[in-house]
Amino acid sequence: MQASAPASATRTRKAPAIGTALGKLVLYVLLIALALLTLFPFYWMFVLATHAQTDIFSAPPPLWFGEFLGRNYEALIARLPFLRNIWNSVYIALMATVTTLFFCSLGGFGFAMYTFRFKRVLFAILIVSLMIPPLLGIIPYYLIIQWLGWLDTPRAVWFPGMASAFGIFLMRQYIASAISRELMDAARIDGASEFRIYWNIVLPLIRPGLATLGLLTFIGQWNNFLGPLVVLNSRENYTIPLALRTLQGQIQTDWGAVLFGTALAVVPLLIIFVFASRQVIDGLTAGSVKG
């Protein structure tokens, strides 16, 4: 009887350990399955970009890389100045991202840390503007760009994206939770100007928020289709989404070239997302445990 008691206790201790290990195994299997399910469309897109038109619509569809990568590249370059289109998208996305980070963080800093007349009214107008569909501003947007003489130029796309109501709101919320007024008062006592407080104190402390806004802005501008469609006319100035749309003909579409161009357009986003998302997560985790 005395010998059976320790054995029973040992089995009792092993049971939760086995249950925990089994639960982790099931969780990891589920996560791996979901990851593969998410990544498979990207993998298949890259695979189809290396096949001929007839292979793309064959049954069963190809699941491994083919030999038509060079042909699809030649077909894409023959119909579009695609390298120039990639540069246009990079330039527009970078300009919009840099200016958005500066102006939205500056506006959010003002709303979060200062008290001024009509502050609540202006912030309410900012929130209400988030509910207005962007399509309502297409005609005024076109007329203003035409009046400025910017039609068919890259600045016609990135200049209106220099700031956004969502970006100001996001920065206001982040700065209000990350920056204390005591820190600003201490900086003022040391003789720092208001802009120096913003530039040297606030910006370094809100890097996770800036990374999040920068990632969202870059992806939004990279995928922007409606803006370039309205103000860009020549193929040399097209961005990637607009250029890929021109490959789809009314009678026949070279899907090999379309998929190859789409694959090229997705690669920068995947790289940026991998590196930027890690920075955002690390920054948010560090901020959550900071005293």
Backbone as CSV, one residue per row, in Angstrom:
resi,resn,N_x,N_y,N_z,CA_x,CA_y,CA_z,C_x,C_y,C_z
1,MET,0.829,-1.205,0.000,0.000,0.000,0.000,0.860,1.251,0.000
2,GLN,1.963,1.204,0.774,2.812,2.375,0.832,3.536,2.599,-0.496
3,ALA,3.863,1.524,-1.194,4.560,1.659,-2.483,3.649,2.175,-3.577
4,SER,2.342,1.858,-3.466,1.407,2.293,-4.501,1.108,3.773,-4.422
5,ALA,1.265,4.377,-3.256,0.964,5.806,-3.108,1.908,6.678,-3.926
6,PRO,3.240,6.486,-3.851,4.129,7.282,-4.701,3.879,7.061,-6.182
7,ALA,3.575,5.832,-6.568,3.295,5.560,-7.988,2.073,6.318,-8.455
8,SER,1.037,6.363,-7.600,-0.172,7.110,-7.951,0.116,8.595,-8.073
9,ALA,0.948,9.113,-7.158,1.304,10.535,-7.225,2.102,10.842,-8.487
10,THR,2.975,9.904,-8.880,3.768,10.104,-10.097,2.880,10.159,-11.329
11,ARG,1.889,9.247,-11.373,0.951,9.268,-12.502,0.148,10.558,-12.511
12,THR,-0.192,11.072,-11.335,-0.958,12.317,-11.260,-0.138,13.494,-11.773
13,ARG,1.174,13.480,-11.450,2.019,14.567,-11.923,2.255,14.475,-13.426
14,LYS,2.347,13.251,-13.946,2.609,13.088,-15.375,1.396,13.440,-16.225
15,ALA,0.206,13.242,-15.696,-1.002,13.483,-16.491,-1.108,14.930,-16.964
16,PRO,-0.952,15.946,-16.070,-1.009,17.322,-16.569,0.103,17.634,-17.553
17,ALA,1.310,17.058,-17.321,2.415,17.311,-18.242,2.105,16.769,-19.628
18,ILE,1.554,15.574,-19.688,1.186,14.983,-20.979,0.084,15.800,-21.643
19,GLY,-0.898,16.240,-20.838,-1.978,17.051,-21.394,-1.470,18.375,-21.933
20,THR,-0.523,19.012,-21.216,0.044,20.275,-21.684,0.834,20.077,-22.973
21,ALA,1.637,19.033,-23.034,2.417,18.756,-24.245,1.513,18.468,-25.434
22,LEU,0.439,17.713,-25.207,-0.501,17.415,-26.287,-1.203,18.682,-26.763
23,GLY,-1.561,19.549,-25.815,-2.206,20.807,-26.192,-1.284,21.689,-27.017
24,LYS,0.000,21.749,-26.633,0.960,22.536,-27.411,1.145,21.946,-28.800
25,LEU,1.185,20.624,-28.885,1.341,19.978,-30.189,0.174,20.306,-31.105
26,VAL,-1.037,20.227,-30.581,-2.224,20.558,-31.374,-2.186,22.019,-31.799
27,LEU,-1.774,22.907,-30.884,-1.696,24.331,-31.204,-0.687,24.591,-32.309
28,TYR,0.494,23.984,-32.212,1.519,24.190,-33.230,1.083,23.634,-34.581
29,VAL,0.453,22.483,-34.574,-0.042,21.913,-35.829,-1.079,22.834,-36.462
30,LEU,-1.972,23.373,-35.645,-2.994,24.285,-36.154,-2.370,25.561,-36.701
31,LEU,-1.381,26.117,-35.998,-0.721,27.341,-36.460,0.036,27.102,-37.760
32,ILE,0.714,25.960,-37.852,1.435,25.637,-39.089,0.462,25.470,-40.253
33,ALA,-0.670,24.822,-39.998,-1.672,24.642,-41.054,-2.231,25.984,-41.515
34,LEU,-2.516,26.872,-40.577,-3.021,28.199,-40.942,-1.972,29.005,-41.694
35,ALA,-0.700,28.886,-41.288,0.369,29.593,-41.988,0.503,29.097,-43.425
36,LEU,0.458,27.782,-43.611,0.536,27.223,-44.964,-0.665,27.637,-45.804
37,LEU,-1.838,27.670,-45.184,-3.041,28.083,-45.905,-2.949,29.544,-46.330
38,THR,-2.319,30.373,-45.506,-2.156,31.788,-45.838,-1.104,31.994,-46.917
39,LEU,-0.020,31.232,-46.863,1.089,31.414,-47.793,0.862,30.740,-49.140
40,PHE,-0.034,29.760,-49.202,-0.213,29.013,-50.447,-0.634,29.892,-51.623
41,PRO,-1.566,30.850,-51.484,-1.901,31.695,-52.644,-0.702,32.455,-53.195
42,PHE,0.194,32.931,-52.320,1.393,33.618,-52.800,2.313,32.642,-53.537
43,TYR,2.488,31.465,-52.970,3.324,30.452,-53.620,2.757,30.089,-54.992
44,TRP,1.450,29.899,-55.057,0.833,29.509,-56.329,0.944,30.625,-57.362
45,MET,0.857,31.871,-56.905,1.016,32.991,-57.824,2.416,32.992,-58.430
46,PHE,3.441,32.760,-57.602,4.808,32.700,-58.120,4.983,31.513,-59.066
47,VAL,4.335,30.394,-58.768,4.421,29.217,-59.634,3.784,29.507,-60.987
48,LEU,2.577,30.067,-60.991,1.884,30.344,-62.251,2.604,31.402,-63.069
49,ALA,3.361,32.283,-62.413,4.114,33.305,-63.144,5.231,32.706,-63.982
50,THR,5.542,31.436,-63.771,6.596,30.767,-64.541,6.034,29.791,-65.571
51,HIS,4.727,29.848,-65.811,4.095,28.909,-66.743,3.477,29.658,-67.924
52,ALA,3.216,28.914,-68.982,2.569,29.469,-70.164,1.073,29.608,-69.931
53,GLN,0.436,30.340,-70.840,-0.998,30.596,-70.722,-1.799,29.300,-70.691
54,THR,-1.424,28.340,-71.521,-2.178,27.080,-71.576,-2.031,26.272,-70.293
55,ASP,-0.869,26.357,-69.657,-0.650,25.605,-68.420,-1.411,26.199,-67.245
56,ILE,-1.614,27.508,-67.272,-2.269,28.172,-66.143,-3.690,27.660,-65.963
57,PHE,-4.381,27.406,-67.083,-5.779,26.977,-67.017,-5.933,25.468,-67.234
58,SER,-4.846,24.739,-67.108,-4.926,23.289,-67.275,-5.487,22.634,-66.021
59,ALA,-5.940,21.412,-66.165,-6.479,20.643,-65.042,-5.766,19.292,-64.996
60,PRO,-5.147,18.960,-63.877,-5.004,19.770,-62.654,-4.014,20.920,-62.856
61,PRO,-4.147,21.985,-62.089,-3.259,23.139,-62.257,-1.840,22.807,-61.808
62,PRO,-0.848,23.480,-62.377,0.544,23.209,-61.979,0.815,23.678,-60.551
63,LEU,1.586,22.890,-59.838,1.944,23.208,-58.455,3.445,23.372,-58.275
64,TRP,4.194,23.308,-59.389,5.629,23.508,-59.302,6.061,24.469,-60.403
65,PHE,7.233,25.036,-60.254,7.695,26.081,-61.152,7.924,25.538,-62.555
66,GLY,7.612,26.401,-63.551,7.770,26.033,-64.941,8.990,26.663,-65.575
67,GLU,8.980,26.760,-66.913,10.139,27.228,-67.675,9.834,28.482,-68.491
68,PHE,8.711,29.151,-68.214,8.318,30.302,-69.028,8.517,31.624,-68.298
69,LEU,9.389,31.645,-67.297,9.618,32.884,-66.559,10.180,33.970,-67.466
70,GLY,11.179,33.626,-68.275,11.772,34.603,-69.177,10.784,35.095,-70.214
71,ARG,9.947,34.195,-70.722,8.965,34.588,-71.741,7.938,35.542,-71.160
72,ASN,7.473,35.262,-69.946,6.499,36.144,-69.303,7.108,37.511,-68.996
73,TYR,8.387,37.517,-68.629,9.068,38.795,-68.386,9.165,39.605,-69.675
74,GLU,9.527,38.950,-70.775,9.620,39.645,-72.057,8.264,40.179,-72.494
75,ALA,7.202,39.401,-72.277,5.861,39.863,-72.642,5.454,41.069,-71.808
76,LEU,5.829,41.069,-70.549,5.493,42.197,-69.678,6.243,43.452,-70.093
77,ILE,7.549,43.336,-70.335,8.359,44.491,-70.714,7.967,45.011,-72.092
78,ALA,7.532,44.119,-72.982,7.145,44.542,-74.326,5.891,45.404,-74.308
79,ARG,5.017,45.184,-73.352,3.754,45.918,-73.315,3.788,47.109,-72.379
80,LEU,4.710,47.111,-71.412,4.737,48.180,-70.418,6.173,48.542,-70.061
81,PRO,6.425,49.820,-69.737,7.713,50.180,-69.114,7.659,49.840,-67.625
82,PHE,7.658,48.540,-67.320,7.291,48.103,-65.977,8.323,48.508,-64.934
83,LEU,9.596,48.523,-65.285,10.603,48.967,-64.320,10.377,50.425,-63.937
84,ARG,9.980,51.235,-64.918,9.641,52.634,-64.617,8.393,52.699,-63.745
85,ASN,7.427,51.837,-64.010,6.213,51.800,-63.184,6.528,51.412,-61.742
86,ILE,7.465,50.477,-61.559,7.876,50.108,-60.205,8.515,51.298,-59.503
87,TRP,9.379,52.017,-60.220,10.016,53.193,-59.623,8.972,54.245,-59.254
88,ASN,7.973,54.442,-60.103,6.914,55.401,-59.784,6.210,55.027,-58.484
89,SER,5.895,53.755,-58.323,5.222,53.317,-57.097,6.116,53.492,-55.877
90,VAL,7.399,53.161,-56.015,8.331,53.323,-54.891,8.443,54.788,-54.501
91,TYR,8.616,55.652,-55.491,8.773,57.086,-55.218,7.527,57.669,-54.563
92,ILE,6.362,57.366,-55.110,5.113,57.902,-54.566,4.865,57.377,-53.160
93,ALA,5.076,56.082,-52.955,4.836,55.502,-51.630,5.794,56.069,-50.591
94,LEU,7.064,56.236,-50.954,8.035,56.779,-50.002,7.737,58.233,-49.670
95,MET,7.438,59.045,-50.674,7.138,60.456,-50.422,5.899,60.601,-49.554
96,ALA,4.859,59.844,-49.853,3.636,59.915,-49.049,3.884,59.430,-47.626
97,THR,4.703,58.398,-47.468,4.966,57.860,-46.130,5.756,58.842,-45.284
98,VAL,6.817,59.408,-45.840,7.655,60.345,-45.078,6.865,61.585,-44.675
99,THR,6.135,62.168,-45.611,5.369,63.375,-45.285,4.220,63.072,-44.330
100,THR,3.598,61.920,-44.480,2.515,61.545,-43.567,3.032,61.376,-42.147
101,LEU,4.168,60.724,-41.988,4.731,60.538,-40.652,5.038,61.878,-39.994
102,PHE,5.568,62.820,-40.757,5.913,64.122,-40.175,4.670,64.920,-39.810
103,PHE,3.783,65.128,-40.762,2.636,66.004,-40.521,1.614,65.375,-39.578
104,CYS,1.399,64.075,-39.680,0.426,63.432,-38.790,0.941,63.366,-37.357
105,SER,2.226,63.091,-37.186,2.774,63.097,-35.827,2.777,64.503,-35.249
106,LEU,3.030,65.499,-36.084,2.992,66.886,-35.613,1.578,67.289,-35.227
107,GLY,0.589,66.929,-36.055,-0.800,67.227,-35.723,-1.276,66.466,-34.504
108,GLY,-0.915,65.188,-34.407,-1.284,64.410,-33.231,-0.641,64.940,-31.972
109,PHE,0.581,65.426,-32.070,1.275,66.034,-30.931,0.537,67.276,-30.452
110,GLY,0.073,68.090,-31.385,-0.676,69.282,-30.996,-1.988,68.951,-30.314
111,PHE,-2.730,67.995,-30.862,-4.011,67.618,-30.255,-3.822,66.936,-28.899
112,ALA,-2.744,66.201,-28.727,-2.561,65.421,-27.502,-2.003,66.239,-26.350
113,MET,-1.104,67.178,-26.625,-0.338,67.802,-25.550,-0.613,69.284,-25.354
114,TYR,-1.442,69.895,-26.156,-1.688,71.332,-26.028,-3.176,71.602,-25.875
115,THR,-3.463,72.709,-25.246,-4.838,73.186,-25.098,-4.971,74.500,-25.850
116,PHE,-5.911,74.561,-26.776,-6.111,75.770,-27.569,-7.591,75.911,-27.882
117,ARG,-7.937,77.056,-28.401,-9.338,77.370,-28.665,-9.882,76.468,-29.773
118,PHE,-11.116,76.017,-29.573,-11.820,75.154,-30.530,-11.119,73.804,-30.732
119,LYS,-10.346,73.374,-29.762,-9.645,72.095,-29.884,-10.629,70.941,-30.014
120,ARG,-11.644,70.914,-29.160,-12.613,69.824,-29.202,-13.415,69.844,-30.501
121,VAL,-13.740,71.036,-30.970,-14.506,71.149,-32.214,-13.679,70.642,-33.397
122,LEU,-12.430,71.060,-33.452,-11.570,70.628,-34.553,-11.335,69.117,-34.522
123,PHE,-11.175,68.569,-33.323,-10.965,67.124,-33.232,-12.236,66.368,-33.617
124,ALA,-13.397,66.933,-33.269,-14.658,66.306,-33.668,-14.814,66.322,-35.191
125,ILE,-14.427,67.442,-35.819,-14.473,67.516,-37.282,-13.533,66.482,-37.896
126,LEU,-12.367,66.314,-37.272,-11.413,65.318,-37.747,-12.010,63.916,-37.695
127,ILE,-12.690,63.596,-36.602,-13.296,62.271,-36.460,-14.425,62.086,-37.468
128,VAL,-15.237,63.116,-37.646,-16.352,63.022,-38.593,-15.839,62.821,-40.018
129,SER,-14.710,63.450,-40.343,-14.170,63.312,-41.699,-13.768,61.876,-42.018
130,LEU,-13.510,61.077,-40.986,-13.195,59.668,-41.221,-14.386,58.899,-41.778
131,MET,-15.584,59.415,-41.566,-16.792,58.730,-42.017,-17.196,59.116,-43.436
132,ILE,-16.501,60.070,-44.046,-16.846,60.528,-45.391,-16.184,59.613,-46.419
133,PRO,-16.931,59.021,-47.336,-16.328,58.149,-48.357,-15.358,58.925,-49.240
134,PRO,-14.191,58.384,-49.513,-13.215,59.093,-50.355,-13.731,59.405,-51.756
135,LEU,-14.677,58.603,-52.257,-15.191,58.835,-53.610,-15.863,60.191,-53.751
136,LEU,-16.373,60.745,-52.659,-17.042,62.041,-52.735,-16.079,63.168,-53.090
137,GLY,-14.796,62.963,-52.873,-13.827,64.019,-53.160,-13.094,63.857,-54.474
138,ILE,-13.527,62.930,-55.318,-12.802,62.667,-56.556,-12.849,63.869,-57.500
139,ILE,-14.023,64.454,-57.697,-14.139,65.585,-58.629,-13.371,66.801,-58.120
140,PRO,-13.552,67.235,-56.861,-12.709,68.342,-56.366,-11.218,68.025,-56.442
141,TYR,-10.866,66.795,-56.161,-9.458,66.382,-56.237,-8.914,66.577,-57.651
142,TYR,-9.668,66.149,-58.643,-9.219,66.298,-60.023,-9.135,67.770,-60.419
143,LEU,-10.133,68.567,-60.033,-10.142,69.984,-60.404,-8.981,70.738,-59.769
144,ILE,-8.659,70.423,-58.526,-7.536,71.091,-57.858,-6.216,70.711,-58.521
145,ILE,-6.038,69.438,-58.813,-4.809,68.998,-59.475,-4.685,69.633,-60.856
146,GLN,-5.798,69.751,-61.568,-5.777,70.401,-62.884,-5.433,71.877,-62.753
147,TRP,-5.993,72.552,-61.751,-5.709,73.970,-61.528,-4.235,74.193,-61.181
148,LEU,-3.640,73.264,-60.443,-2.225,73.376,-60.092,-1.301,73.009,-61.246
149,GLY,-1.852,72.411,-62.308,-1.030,71.996,-63.435,-0.214,70.749,-63.159
150,TRP,-0.732,69.874,-62.315,0.000,68.673,-61.905,-0.523,67.397,-62.544
151,LEU,-1.419,67.500,-63.501,-1.942,66.287,-64.120,-0.815,65.481,-64.763
152,ASP,-0.898,64.176,-64.628,0.072,63.244,-65.192,1.475,63.444,-64.611
153,THR,1.546,63.767,-63.318,2.821,63.872,-62.608,2.727,63.079,-61.303
154,PRO,3.835,62.554,-60.793,3.782,61.784,-59.537,3.283,62.590,-58.348
155,ARG,3.603,63.889,-58.307,3.170,64.686,-57.152,1.657,64.790,-57.064
156,ALA,0.970,64.593,-58.186,-0.491,64.616,-58.137,-1.044,63.462,-57.325
157,VAL,-0.247,62.403,-57.140,-0.702,61.238,-56.377,-0.268,61.328,-54.925
158,TRP,1.013,61.663,-54.680,1.495,61.625,-53.293,1.195,62.897,-52.512
159,PHE,1.058,64.036,-53.189,0.844,65.288,-52.454,-0.450,65.272,-51.641
160,PRO,-1.584,64.812,-52.183,-2.797,64.754,-51.349,-2.689,63.777,-50.185
161,GLY,-1.723,62.865,-50.233,-1.553,61.911,-49.141,-0.532,62.336,-48.114
162,MET,-0.168,63.624,-48.096,0.827,64.097,-47.139,0.344,63.991,-45.699
163,ALA,-0.934,63.995,-45.487,-1.509,63.858,-44.140,-2.876,63.217,-44.286
164,SER,-3.326,62.588,-43.218,-4.634,61.941,-43.229,-5.275,62.081,-41.864
165,ALA,-6.594,62.104,-41.862,-7.317,62.204,-40.592,-7.050,60.987,-39.718
166,PHE,-6.993,59.820,-40.338,-6.708,58.611,-39.564,-5.318,58.666,-38.946
167,GLY,-4.335,59.155,-39.713,-2.980,59.247,-39.190,-2.878,60.201,-38.015
168,ILE,-3.535,61.354,-38.111,-3.522,62.307,-36.995,-4.203,61.708,-35.776
169,PHE,-5.330,61.033,-35.992,-6.034,60.399,-34.875,-5.170,59.323,-34.221
170,LEU,-4.522,58.492,-35.035,-3.678,57.431,-34.492,-2.522,58.005,-33.689
171,MET,-1.867,59.034,-34.217,-0.748,59.642,-33.510,-1.204,60.359,-32.246
172,ARG,-2.357,60.980,-32.294,-2.876,61.653,-31.103,-3.102,60.653,-29.981
173,GLN,-3.720,59.529,-30.303,-3.985,58.515,-29.289,-2.688,57.924,-28.747
174,TYR,-1.725,57.695,-29.621,-0.476,57.082,-29.175,0.339,58.054,-28.330
175,ILE,0.424,59.313,-28.755,1.201,60.302,-28.002,0.569,60.561,-26.644
176,ALA,-0.759,60.616,-26.592,-1.439,60.862,-25.321,-1.157,59.763,-24.307
177,SER,-0.934,58.536,-24.775,-0.676,57.427,-23.854,0.806,57.219,-23.577
178,ALA,1.681,57.746,-24.427,3.115,57.475,-24.289,3.909,58.642,-23.716
179,ILE,3.408,59.863,-23.831,4.150,61.050,-23.406,3.431,61.699,-22.228
180,SER,4.171,62.021,-21.202,3.598,62.695,-20.031,3.877,64.192,-20.110
181,ARG,2.980,64.973,-19.550,3.168,66.423,-19.523,4.341,66.803,-18.622
182,GLU,4.617,65.997,-17.595,5.754,66.282,-16.720,7.067,66.234,-17.500
183,LEU,7.160,65.308,-18.453,8.362,65.219,-19.282,8.529,66.472,-20.131
184,MET,7.440,66.972,-20.679,7.507,68.195,-21.473,7.859,69.395,-20.608
185,ASP,7.290,69.467,-19.409,7.613,70.579,-18.506,9.085,70.558,-18.121
186,ALA,9.631,69.374,-17.886,11.051,69.270,-17.554,11.921,69.731,-18.722
187,ALA,11.507,69.407,-19.944,12.264,69.846,-21.117,12.190,71.358,-21.276
188,ARG,11.045,71.943,-20.999,10.919,73.398,-21.082,11.801,74.080,-20.047
189,ILE,11.867,73.508,-18.848,12.724,74.084,-17.805,14.188,74.066,-18.241
190,ASP,14.565,73.032,-18.981,15.940,72.939,-19.487,16.188,73.845,-20.679
191,GLY,15.164,74.559,-21.129,15.328,75.521,-22.208,15.016,75.004,-23.592
192,ALA,14.395,73.844,-23.703,14.061,73.288,-25.019,12.855,74.003,-25.612
193,SER,12.919,74.284,-26.907,11.778,74.883,-27.599,10.720,73.820,-27.853
194,GLU,9.534,74.272,-28.267,8.441,73.325,-28.502,8.766,72.366,-29.641
195,PHE,9.388,72.886,-30.702,9.731,71.995,-31.812,10.846,71.031,-31.422
196,ARG,11.773,71.485,-30.592,12.834,70.579,-30.149,12.267,69.480,-29.256
197,ILE,11.284,69.821,-28.439,10.617,68.792,-27.633,9.991,67.747,-28.543
198,TYR,9.334,68.229,-29.595,8.701,67.308,-30.543,9.744,66.453,-31.256
199,TRP,10.823,67.072,-31.716,11.789,66.384,-32.562,12.720,65.462,-31.775
200,ASN,13.192,65.930,-30.626,14.205,65.184,-29.878,13.653,64.308,-28.760
201,ILE,12.437,64.569,-28.317,11.880,63.805,-27.199,10.689,62.959,-27.639
202,VAL,9.728,63.600,-28.304,8.488,62.902,-28.639,8.715,61.848,-29.719
203,LEU,9.355,62.231,-30.821,9.523,61.290,-31.936,10.265,60.007,-31.543
204,PRO,11.374,60.079,-30.802,12.020,58.807,-30.409,11.149,57.916,-29.536
205,LEU,10.254,58.509,-28.746,9.423,57.715,-27.844,8.203,57.105,-28.533
206,ILE,7.868,57.588,-29.718,6.679,57.071,-30.401,7.066,56.291,-31.659
207,ARG,8.268,55.746,-31.693,8.703,54.992,-32.879,7.804,53.805,-33.212
208,PRO,7.294,53.059,-32.230,6.357,51.983,-32.606,5.115,52.506,-33.323
209,GLY,4.562,53.615,-32.838,3.408,54.198,-33.514,3.754,54.695,-34.900
210,LEU,4.933,55.300,-35.051,5.374,55.756,-36.367,5.572,54.584,-37.320
211,ALA,6.128,53.485,-36.810,6.318,52.303,-37.660,4.983,51.746,-38.133
212,THR,4.003,51.733,-37.239,2.674,51.237,-37.620,2.042,52.119,-38.683
213,LEU,2.065,53.435,-38.451,1.480,54.361,-39.423,2.246,54.323,-40.740
214,GLY,3.566,54.239,-40.670,4.359,54.173,-41.893,4.064,52.933,-42.708
215,LEU,3.914,51.799,-42.030,3.593,50.554,-42.734,2.235,50.641,-43.415
216,LEU,1.236,51.141,-42.697,-0.107,51.254,-43.275,-0.129,52.237,-44.439
217,THR,0.598,53.350,-44.295,0.619,54.358,-45.357,1.312,53.831,-46.603
218,PHE,2.450,53.181,-46.425,3.191,52.664,-47.577,2.368,51.631,-48.336
219,ILE,1.755,50.706,-47.612,0.939,49.681,-48.271,-0.257,50.318,-48.972
220,GLY,-0.886,51.299,-48.320,-2.031,51.968,-48.930,-1.666,52.680,-50.218
221,GLN,-0.531,53.384,-50.225,-0.102,54.082,-51.433,0.380,53.109,-52.505
222,TRP,1.018,52.032,-52.093,1.491,51.034,-53.062,0.319,50.390,-53.794
223,ASN,-0.771,50.174,-53.091,-1.945,49.534,-53.686,-2.966,50.536,-54.217
224,ASN,-2.668,51.815,-54.141,-3.620,52.841,-54.562,-3.907,52.721,-56.061
225,PHE,-5.161,52.590,-56.394,-5.562,52.462,-57.800,-6.388,53.650,-58.271
226,LEU,-7.312,54.123,-57.441,-8.243,55.161,-57.869,-7.543,56.489,-58.117
227,GLY,-6.646,56.899,-57.224,-5.953,58.174,-57.392,-5.158,58.239,-58.682
228,PRO,-4.250,57.289,-58.938,-3.528,57.300,-60.213,-4.436,57.192,-61.427
229,LEU,-5.533,56.461,-61.313,-6.460,56.326,-62.436,-7.050,57.674,-62.830
230,VAL,-7.259,58.554,-61.863,-7.901,59.843,-62.123,-6.918,60.854,-62.715
231,VAL,-5.673,60.872,-62.235,-4.772,61.978,-62.578,-3.602,61.578,-63.476
232,LEU,-3.372,60.295,-63.707,-2.256,59.873,-64.555,-2.772,59.406,-65.905
233,ASN,-2.083,59.840,-66.967,-2.541,59.541,-68.324,-1.554,58.689,-69.123
234,SER,-0.264,58.929,-68.993,0.729,58.228,-69.805,1.230,56.979,-69.094
235,ARG,1.556,55.971,-69.865,2.007,54.706,-69.294,3.337,54.848,-68.568
236,GLU,4.153,55.815,-68.978,5.435,56.012,-68.311,5.258,56.486,-66.874
237,ASN,4.125,57.108,-66.571,3.876,57.618,-65.225,2.944,56.732,-64.410
238,TYR,2.508,55.618,-64.975,1.602,54.724,-64.247,2.298,54.133,-63.023
239,THR,1.496,53.858,-62.012,1.957,53.051,-60.892,1.663,51.578,-61.188
240,ILE,2.133,50.698,-60.317,2.004,49.262,-60.587,0.549,48.810,-60.723
241,PRO,-0.362,49.159,-59.803,-1.751,48.683,-59.977,-2.373,49.128,-61.289
242,LEU,-2.112,50.375,-61.682,-2.686,50.880,-62.927,-2.034,50.215,-64.133
243,ALA,-0.739,49.975,-64.059,-0.047,49.314,-65.165,-0.541,47.882,-65.347
244,LEU,-0.727,47.166,-64.256,-1.214,45.786,-64.363,-2.627,45.739,-64.926
245,ARG,-3.407,46.751,-64.634,-4.779,46.782,-65.157,-4.785,46.911,-66.672
246,THR,-3.825,47.600,-67.237,-3.792,47.768,-68.689,-3.436,46.470,-69.409
247,LEU,-2.898,45.491,-68.692,-2.567,44.211,-69.316,-3.795,43.358,-69.575
248,GLN,-4.903,43.690,-68.951,-6.125,42.902,-69.111,-6.921,43.447,-70.294
249,GLY,-6.843,42.763,-71.421,-7.529,43.207,-72.620,-8.987,42.795,-72.644
250,GLN,-9.738,43.401,-73.559,-11.158,43.087,-73.692,-11.380,41.727,-74.349
251,ILE,-10.448,41.314,-75.201,-10.601,40.050,-75.923,-9.724,38.959,-75.319
252,GLN,-8.471,39.259,-75.096,-7.544,38.255,-74.585,-6.609,38.900,-73.575
253,THR,-6.271,38.144,-72.543,-5.371,38.610,-71.495,-4.229,37.628,-71.349
254,ASP,-3.020,38.145,-71.353,-1.841,37.309,-71.138,-1.648,37.160,-69.631
255,TRP,-2.250,36.117,-69.073,-2.233,35.944,-67.623,-0.849,35.599,-67.098
256,GLY,0.007,35.042,-67.928,1.376,34.801,-67.493,2.095,36.100,-67.185
257,ALA,1.947,37.099,-68.082,2.561,38.404,-67.846,1.920,39.110,-66.662
258,VAL,0.593,38.984,-66.538,-0.105,39.620,-65.415,0.375,39.049,-64.086
259,LEU,0.469,37.729,-64.009,0.898,37.096,-62.762,2.361,37.386,-62.465
260,PHE,3.188,37.478,-63.499,4.588,37.824,-63.274,4.704,39.243,-62.728
261,GLY,3.954,40.179,-63.305,3.970,41.544,-62.793,3.413,41.641,-61.386
262,THR,2.363,40.882,-61.111,1.794,40.876,-59.763,2.784,40.322,-58.752
263,ALA,3.511,39.280,-59.150,4.518,38.710,-58.250,5.611,39.726,-57.940
264,LEU,6.062,40.462,-58.961,7.060,41.499,-58.724,6.522,42.589,-57.809
265,ALA,5.241,42.900,-57.936,4.651,43.945,-57.106,4.484,43.508,-55.658
266,VAL,4.306,42.213,-55.443,4.063,41.712,-54.087,5.358,41.558,-53.296
267,VAL,6.457,41.261,-53.977,7.717,40.990,-53.271,8.141,42.140,-52.356
268,PRO,8.165,43.403,-52.802,8.549,44.477,-51.872,7.633,44.576,-50.662
269,LEU,6.338,44.367,-50.857,5.414,44.430,-49.726,5.699,43.327,-48.718
270,LEU,5.994,42.131,-49.202,6.300,41.031,-48.291,7.561,41.324,-47.486
271,ILE,8.584,41.854,-48.152,9.833,42.171,-47.448,9.609,43.259,-46.408
272,ILE,8.919,44.326,-46.802,8.669,45.427,-45.870,7.805,44.961,-44.714
273,PHE,6.805,44.149,-45.001,5.921,43.689,-43.934,6.674,42.831,-42.925
274,VAL,7.552,41.963,-43.407,8.295,41.089,-42.489,9.161,41.912,-41.544
275,PHE,9.931,42.862,-42.095,10.839,43.639,-41.252,10.091,44.673,-40.413
276,ALA,9.126,45.368,-41.004,8.423,46.418,-40.265,7.517,45.838,-39.195
277,SER,6.865,44.727,-39.483,5.969,44.149,-38.483,6.748,43.676,-37.265
278,ARG,7.935,43.157,-37.481,8.756,42.737,-36.340,9.155,43.947,-35.500
279,GLN,9.501,45.041,-36.162,9.860,46.248,-35.426,8.677,46.775,-34.632
280,VAL,7.493,46.743,-35.233,6.298,47.219,-34.538,6.004,46.358,-33.318
281,ILE,6.046,45.045,-33.489,5.743,44.145,-32.372,6.764,44.301,-31.253
282,ASP,8.056,44.378,-31.617,9.089,44.553,-30.594,8.927,45.879,-29.863
283,GLY,8.601,46.929,-30.609,8.428,48.235,-29.979,7.230,48.282,-29.061
284,LEU,6.129,47.691,-29.504,4.936,47.675,-28.661,5.153,46.828,-27.415
285,THR,5.867,45.714,-27.553,6.152,44.874,-26.390,7.043,45.600,-25.398
286,ALA,8.060,46.315,-25.910,8.939,47.066,-25.018,8.183,48.180,-24.318
287,GLY,7.274,48.832,-25.053,6.502,49.902,-24.442,5.520,49.415,-23.406
288,SER,5.039,48.163,-23.566,4.042,47.650,-22.635,4.643,47.287,-21.288
289,VAL,5.938,46.978,-21.255,6.564,46.595,-19.987,7.426,47.710,-19.418
290,LYS,7.456,48.835,-20.107,8.275,49.940,-19.624,7.600,50.602,-18.441
291,GLY,8.376,50.898,-17.404,7.806,51.476,-16.203,7.536,52.945,-16.310
